[in-house]
Amino acid sequence: MYEGLASLLRMKGQGLTRDPISNMPKKYRMADLISDISQELFPQPPMMSPPSFVYMGGTVANADGGPMVDGDDYVVDAYTVAALGNGSSDAGAKVLDQMLPQASNTDGSYVGMVDAPTGDGMSDNVAFEVQNGGDITEARISPDEYIIDSNQVATIGGGDVEQGTQNLDKLREEIRQQTYGSKEQPKQISAAKTIKELLSQVG
C-alpha cells in the first residue's frame, strides 16, 4: 500500500524520478515510471507491501461504476489505522473520523476506511478510479486502509496540500514508531502459513 497519492503524482508531474543507485534525479520514460517508482518507494518485504498503483492506460471502474479518489487524497495504511485503535481497525477509523479536520468533500470522492468482503491490509485488491491524477487512472487500495480527502489534507497543511501530505507522513511515522518500534511498515506475512507452522510445533 502506498500511503500518499499526492507524492507519486508530484514526482510524475515533474518528469523526474531518482536513480536507485546514485539517488540523483533523472528523467523517466513513461514505460519505466511504474517499475522505477516501485523500486524506490515500494521495496518488497520486509519493508513495504506491493505498489498501490497499477497503470492500465484508461479509466478503471468496478462493476457498480467504481469508487473514485482524487490525486491529492492521502491513504493511511492499515497498520497505522489499527495502531490508532490499539489493534482495532474499526476503532482506529473512528479516531480518524473524530480527529481529522472537517472539510467539504467537494468532488464526491471516497473518504474514510475502505471496506471489502475479501482481502487484507496489504492485498491492494480494491480498485479506485483516480481523478486529477494525470496518466495514473487507477489506485489499488487495501481493506482497512483509510482515505483522507484532499481538502482535509490541505487543511492539515494550512491550505497547502503538499505541506499537509508532509505533515501526515510525519504523523504516520511517529505512530508507527510508538506502536511498532520502527517508522517502517511492518513486514507482510502469510497468516495461514505462519499459523500452520506454529501449530505444528505445539504438543
N, C-alpha and C positions, 0 to 999 in steps of 0.2 A: 504494500500500500504506500503510495506516495502522498505525503501529508499536504503539500502546497501546490495546488493547481497553478497559482499565480507565478511561482518561482520558475517552473519549467517553461511557461508561456513567455515570460520575460526573456529568458535565455534564447528561446526560439526567435522572438521578435527582434533581438539584437543581431541575429545571424551569427552568434558565437557559441561555441562550446569550449571545453578545455581538453587539452591533450592529456590522456590518463597517465603518461609517464612524466612529462615536464611540468604539468599543471599550468601551462601557459595557454592564454586564449587562442583559439584558432577558428577559422571559418568552417562551417559544416556544409555538407551536401544533404539535401532533404532525404535522400536514400539512406544516409547514415545517422539521421537525427535520433531515431529511437534507440538504436544499438549504442550510440555514444552516450546518450543520457542514461541509459540503463546501466552501463558500466560505471559511470561516475556517481550516480545518485542512488542506484539500487543494487549495491553489492549483494551477492547471494548469501544464504545462511553462512555464518550465524548472525549477520548484522541486520538484514532487512528482508522483507518479502519481495516477490517478483514485482515488476513495474506495474503501476496502476493504469498507465496509458497504453492503449493499443490503437495505432493509426490505421484506419480501414479505408481511407480515401473517400469517405462520403458520410452523410448524416446517418446515424445509427439510432434506432429506437427499438424497444422491445415490443412484444405483441400487443400491449394495450396502448401503444402510442409513445411510450417511453418517458421516464423521468428525465429532467433536464437540470444541469448545473451551469453556472457561469464561469468563465475563465478566471475570474478573480475570487471565486469561492475558496474556502480553506477546508481541507479534510483532516480531521483529527483521527489518528489511528486507534484501533480497538483496544490496544494495550493501555493507552493513555486514558481513554474513556473509562475502562474498567478500574484503572488506578484511582480516578476521581471518585468512584463509587466503592472504594475499598474492596475491589474484587467483583463488583456487580456492574455490568454494563448499563442496565436499566437505571440504577441509582446514579451512575456517573453522568448519563444523559440528562437526568433531572437536574443535577448540579449545573450542567452547562445551560440548560433551559432557563434556570433561575438567575445565573450569574452573568451571562453574556449581555451586553448592552442591547436595548430594544432598538430596532431599526426596521423600517418598512422593507418588505421583500418585494421590490418594485417590478422585478422581472418574472415573478411566479416560479422561481427555481426551487428545487428540493432543499429543504432545510431540516436539520435535526438528525437523529440517529437513523441509520439505514437498517431496515428490517427485511429479511428474506427467509423463505422456508428452508433453504439449503445453504451450505457454505459455512465458513468460519471467519474469524477476524483477519485472516491473511489470504482468503481464497480469491479475492478480486473477481467475483462472479456476477456482480450486479452491474449491468450496462447503463450508463447515463449518457445522454446526448450532451455535448458541450457547445454552448453558445458563446460567441465572442472569444473563441479560442483559436482563431486563425485556421491553420491547416489541421489542427487537432480537433476532431469531431466527436470522439468518444472517450469516456473515462471509465475504467473498471474499478469499482469500489466494493469493499467487503461489508458483510453484515456486521453490525455493532460499531462501525465507524460513524463519525458524526460530522455533518456538513455545516459549516458556518457560512452564512450568506455574505456576499461581497460587501454589502452595506454595513454589516456588523464589523467586518474586517476593517473597513475604512474608519469606522467609529473608534475601534480599538487603537488605530494609528493616528488619532487626532484629525481625521479627514483624509488620510493618505493610505491607500490600500497597501502599498509596498511596506510602509512602516508598520502597519497593522500585521502584515504577514511576518515581519521580523520579530515583532513582539510576541506573536503566537508561537513562533519557532522557539524562542527563549523560554516561554512558559511551558511548552511541551517537554523541552529538555530538562527543566527543573523538576517537573512532575515525575518524569522517568527516573531522574537521579534519586529523588526522595523515595520512590517506590521500589525500584529495581536495582538501585546502586550503580546505574550507568545511564548516560544520556542516549545511548543507542537503543534501538528497539530490540526487545528480547528475540532470541532466535526462534525460527519456525520449527515445529516438531510434528511427527506423525503420532497423533494421540493414540490411535488403535495399536500401532506397533509398540509404542512405549509401554502402554498398559499391559499388553500381552507379554512383553519381556519381563516386566516387573512381577506379574502374577506367576510366571513360570519359575521365579526364584523363591516364591513363598512356599513354605512347608517342605 
